[in-house]
Amino acid sequence: MDGRLNVWAKRLGLVLLGLVVVVHVLLVMFRFLPTPGTINMLSRKLDGAHIARVLVNVDAVSPHVVRAVIAAEDTRFCQHGGIDVEAIEKAMDEAEAGSRRRGASTITQQTAKNVFLWNGGGYARKAAEAWFALLSDRIWGKRRTMEMYLNVTEWGDGIFGIEAAARLRFNKSAKDLTEREAALLAAVLPSPNKWRVDPPGPYVNQRTGTIQARMRVVERDGLAKCVLGTR
């Protein structure tokens, strides 16, 4: 009996090792290959949602969108190496003070989670997310990471990617989104299946105004230059 268990344990170990190798090879390949489907997309499809998605190059997206998601999700995107240690420390300080308002997950971490992992918590998943964030930041670079993020993020109702969101929410291409429209889309990112842009409620409207103000700071201080350059 022990012999059989050892055999199966070795086989399982080899399978897991093979999966790890495959995922890391894919990470390198995704530097150049189109963004794949994700576990989250499959999960939403199995739940009965119709999946809408149109891949788009980051150069074909309005600069307002890039500034909006940086303003809303990760103002230090161009400065950190995939994980924002400063934001983590602030989040921990706020948690100790009894506040949970601050999130510490970077755009890079969210992209790694969406491409390779699944929604939900757990230390194992968070550790894998951090590892892939560190690797992808070095292998993909900032522009490709942002491009991946914009193509795998859900904007509610099974709508994945900024191009599909722009078409279905505003009947236009992502390259033509205004500052207000980009801010509205960024405003619902924390809970895209709960908060709406059509029409936005009082909270989303308020959050949109805050994001618009932050977007101007992002532009003024060059916080999106790693993606936009001089755009």
N, C-alpha and C positions, 0 to 999 in steps of 0.2 A: 504493500500500500504506500509506504513512504517513498519507494522508488518511483511509483507512478506520479505521486505529488511533485517530486523533484523534476520529473520530465515535463509535466504541465507548467510548473513554475518557470522552468527555463524557456519553454515555448512562449509563455506569456511575456517574459522579459525580453525575448527577441522581437516579439511583435511590437511591444512598447518602444523599444530602441529604434525599430524600423520607422515607426510613426514619428518619433522625434527627428530622425534624420530627414524624412520626407518633408516635414513641416519647415525645417531650416533650409532645405534646398528650395522649397517654394518661396520662402521669404526672399532669397536672393533673386529668384526668377521674377518675382513681382516688382522688382525694380524696373523691369521693362515690359512685362506682360500686362494685358488689361486686368483691371480689378475683377476678381472672381465673385461668384455668389457666396453667400455666407450662411453660417448656421442660423443666424437670426432670421434671414430671409426664408430659409427652409422651415423654421419653426412657425413663422407667420403664415406661410402657405399651408402648412398642416392644420393650422387653426382656422383655415377657410378664407383668409384674406387674399385678394387679388394683388399680385406683386406687379408694381409699375416701376420700371427702371430704365434710364437712358444714360449710357456712359458718356462722359464729356471730359475734354482736356481742361486743365486749370486755366490755360490761356483763353478759353472760350467761356469763362465765367466772369461776371462783373466783379471788379475790384471791391465793390461794396460788400459782396458776399464774404470774401476773404477777411475783410476788416470786421465784419459783423460777427463771424464765428470766433475770431481771435478776441474781440471785445467781450463776447458773451462767455466763452469757454476757457480761454487760456491766453491772457495778455502777455505772458512771458514765452510764448511759443517759439519765437526766434532766438531766445536767449538760453533756454535750458537744453539738456542733452537727451530729452525724451521723458525724464522724470523731473518734476519741479520740487526740489528739496525744500526750497523756501516756502512754497505753498503748503507742503506737507507739515512743516513745522508750525505754520500759522493755523492750519486746520486742527492740529493736535492741541495747540494752546486754546483755541475756541472750544474744543470738545471738553477740555478740563474745566473751562469756565461755564460749562453747561449750554453752550451754543453749538448748533450744527449747521450754521448758515453757509459756511465756506466748504467748497469741494476742492479736492487736490488732484483729481484725475486730469491729466493733460490731454490735448488733442491727439498727441502721439499714442498715449495709452488707450484712448477711446478707439483709435484706428486699429491698434494691435488687437484689442478685444473683439472689435467687429469683424476683422478679417480672419482671425485664427481661433477665436474662443466663443464664448456664449455670454448671455446676460445673467446676472445674479452675482451673489457674493461668494464668500469662501476664500480662505487663505491660499489654497492651492491655485485657484484661478487668478487671484490678484498677483501672486508671485509670478505666474506664467505671463500675465499681462505686463508686469514690470520688465521682465526679461526680454520679451519681444519688443517692447517700447524702446529699450536701450539699443537693441540690435538694429531695429528698423530705422531709428534716427540716424545711425551711422551708415547704413547700407542704402537706404532710400533717399535720405536728405530731406530738407524741409518742403521743397516744392512738391516732390512726389508724395510725401506723407499727406500734405494738404489735399492733393488731388485724390488720393485714396480715400481720405476722410469724407470729402464731398461726394464721392461716388458710392459709399456704403452706408452712410447715415440715413436713418429712417425719419421721415417727416410726417408720420402718422398715416393710418389707413393703408398700410402696405406700400407706401410711396417711398422708394429708396433712391437716394441721389438727388443732387441739387437741380439737375436738368428736368427730371420728372416732376419734382416739387414745383419748380417755376411754371412749367406748362400746365399742371393740373390745378395749382392754387391761383395763378395770376394770368394764365393763358398767354405766356410769353416765354422766350428762351432765357436761360440763366444769364446770358451775357447782357440782357436788357433790363435786368432788375434794378429798381431804384434803391436809394439808400433806405427809405422807409420799408420797402418790400423785403430787402435783405435783412433788416433788423427784425421784422416780424417773423421771418423764418427762423432766425437765430433765437428769438425769444421763446419759441415753443420746444427747443431741443431737449431740455431736461425731461419733459413729459409730452412727447409729440402726439400720443394717442389720447391725451387728456385735454391739453390746451389747444385752442383753435386759432387759425388766422383768418377763417372765413365763416362768420365774422369773429374778430378778436374780442375777448371779454375785457373787463376793466383791468384785471391783473396783467394780461398780455399787453394791453395798450400801454400801461405804465412801464412795464419791463422794456417794451420796445423803445420808448422815449429815452430810458436810461442807456440802452445799448447804442442808440444813435449818438448820444453825447460821448460815450466811450469810443465809438468809431472815429470820431473827429480827433480824439486824443491819440488813438492808434495811428491815424494818418499823420498828425502833427509830429509825433515822436518817432516815426519810422518803425513802428512795432510790427509791421507786416512786410518789411523790405526783403526778408529772406524768401518770400513767395512772390511778391509783386515787383521787386526791383524799384524802378522809378515810376511805375504805373500809378 
